[in-house]
Each structure stands twice: as C-alpha cells, then as structure tokens.
C-alpha cells in the first residue's frame, strides 16, 4: 500500500552505482582538485572560528548588560505581594495592580531578534 512519488531526477542522478551499471560509457566526473578542496576547508575553518568567537562575545555582552540593566539584579528576589500597588479600576473600585518587572533576556531577545525559550528547563520538570 505504499505511495510512489515521481521525481524529476533519473536514477543515475540519485544513485551513482546505478549510473555506472546502466551506462556503458566512461564516467565523466571531474578530477579531484586537492588545492581547491584545501582552500574550501580553510574557508570553513575561518567561518567556524568567527562563529565561536562571536558567540562568546555575545555571551559576554549579555552578562555585562544583565549586571547593569536587569531589574532583578538590583531589586533582588522580592515576593510578588510586595510589588502590588493600590489603584482604582475602570469602574472606580479600589484594586491592586502588580508592578511589572521586565524580563531582561526576553526583552533583549525580542529587540535583537534572538531565540528565547518560552519555558526554562526548571519549568519543564525533571528529566525522565
């Protein structure tokens, strides 16, 4: 009951073994250029080195910003009830409103377009 899918490629394009078996002519594959391959690998090494150093620089920048601009760093671990303030709601009734303590990493991620996990590892629970 398998479904077959048509492909625009011939079997020879997908499987090099079927090309050599079905074809009687000599292979026209280009010769291996070791110098070009070495140059290509060196470019990859430079890209990886830049990637790693950029990640470390980004991490250092985030830690520096957290110590200077993260509200939780200078407010401390305040219980939620202590952030409440008396206010009046739209109906004129007395109400309480919690002060919003911004999430440093979420705000930075949104501003710069970085990935930010919706839930932390602690919220996901213990490993199974």
C-alpha positions as CSV (number, residue, x, y, z in Angstrom):
1,X,0.0,0.0,0.0
2,X,3.0,2.3,-0.4
3,X,2.6,5.5,-2.3
4,X,5.1,6.1,-5.1
5,X,6.3,9.6,-5.8
6,X,7.6,10.8,-9.1
7,X,10.9,12.6,-9.2
8,X,12.3,14.9,-11.9
9,X,15.7,13.1,-11.5
10,X,16.8,10.0,-13.2
11,X,18.1,7.1,-11.1
12,X,21.6,7.9,-12.4
13,X,21.3,11.4,-10.8
14,X,20.5,10.0,-7.4
15,X,22.5,6.8,-7.2
16,X,26.0,6.8,-8.7
17,X,26.1,3.0,-8.7
18,X,23.1,2.7,-10.9
19,X,24.7,5.1,-13.3
20,X,27.8,3.0,-13.7
21,X,25.8,-0.2,-14.0
22,X,23.3,1.2,-16.6
23,X,25.8,3.2,-18.6
24,X,28.5,1.6,-20.8
25,X,30.3,4.9,-21.4
26,X,33.2,6.1,-19.2
27,X,32.5,8.3,-16.2
28,X,32.9,12.0,-16.9
29,X,33.3,13.1,-13.3
30,X,35.7,15.9,-12.9
31,X,39.1,15.1,-11.4
32,X,39.5,15.8,-7.6
33,X,41.2,19.2,-7.1
34,X,43.1,18.9,-3.8
35,X,44.1,22.5,-3.7
36,X,40.5,23.7,-4.2
37,X,39.4,21.3,-1.5
38,X,42.0,22.6,0.9
39,X,41.0,26.2,0.2
40,X,37.4,25.4,0.7
41,X,38.2,23.7,4.1
42,X,40.2,26.7,5.2
43,X,37.2,29.0,4.5
44,X,35.1,26.7,6.6
45,X,37.6,26.8,9.5
46,X,37.6,30.6,9.4
47,X,33.8,30.7,9.4
48,X,33.6,28.3,12.4
49,X,36.3,30.4,14.3
50,X,34.3,33.6,13.7
51,X,31.1,31.9,14.7
52,X,32.6,30.6,18.0
53,X,34.2,33.9,18.9
54,X,31.0,35.8,18.1
55,X,29.0,33.5,20.4
56,X,31.5,34.2,23.2
57,X,31.4,37.9,22.6
58,X,27.6,37.9,22.6
59,X,27.6,35.9,25.9
60,X,30.0,38.4,27.5
61,X,27.9,41.3,26.3
62,X,24.7,39.7,27.7
63,X,26.3,39.1,31.1
64,X,27.6,42.7,31.2
65,X,24.1,44.0,30.4
66,X,22.5,41.8,32.9
67,X,24.6,43.1,35.7
68,X,23.9,46.7,34.7
69,X,20.4,46.7,33.4
70,X,18.5,43.6,34.7
71,X,15.9,44.8,37.2
72,X,16.1,41.6,39.1
73,X,19.8,42.2,39.7
74,X,19.2,45.4,41.7
75,X,15.7,44.7,43.1
76,X,16.5,41.3,44.3
77,X,14.1,38.4,44.9
78,X,11.1,40.4,46.0
79,X,7.9,38.4,46.8
80,X,5.1,39.1,44.4
81,X,2.8,40.6,47.0
82,X,5.3,43.3,47.7
83,X,5.1,44.6,44.1
84,X,1.4,45.3,44.5
85,X,0.1,48.9,44.5
86,X,-3.3,50.3,45.3
87,X,-5.1,51.7,42.3
88,X,-8.6,52.3,41.0
89,X,-10.0,50.2,38.2
90,X,-12.2,51.4,35.3
91,X,-15.4,51.1,37.4
92,X,-14.0,53.3,40.2
93,X,-13.5,50.4,42.5
94,X,-10.3,50.0,44.6
95,X,-8.0,47.5,43.1
96,X,-4.4,46.2,43.3
97,X,-2.0,46.2,40.4
98,X,1.3,44.4,40.3
99,X,4.3,46.3,39.1
100,X,5.8,44.6,36.0
101,X,9.3,43.6,36.5
102,X,10.8,43.2,33.0
103,X,12.5,40.0,31.9
104,X,15.9,41.1,30.8
105,X,16.6,38.2,28.5
106,X,13.2,38.2,26.9
107,X,13.4,41.9,26.1
108,X,16.9,41.7,24.7
109,X,15.9,38.6,22.6
110,X,12.8,40.5,21.2
111,X,14.8,43.6,20.5
112,X,17.6,41.8,18.7
113,X,15.7,39.0,17.1
114,X,17.4,36.3,19.1
115,X,15.8,33.0,20.1
116,X,14.4,32.9,23.6
117,X,12.9,29.8,25.2
118,X,9.3,30.1,26.2
119,X,9.9,27.8,29.1
120,X,13.1,27.2,31.1
121,X,14.5,23.8,32.0
122,X,13.1,24.2,35.5
123,X,9.6,24.7,34.2
124,X,9.8,21.7,32.0
125,X,10.3,19.5,35.1
126,X,12.8,16.7,36.0
127,X,14.4,14.6,33.4
128,X,12.7,11.3,32.8
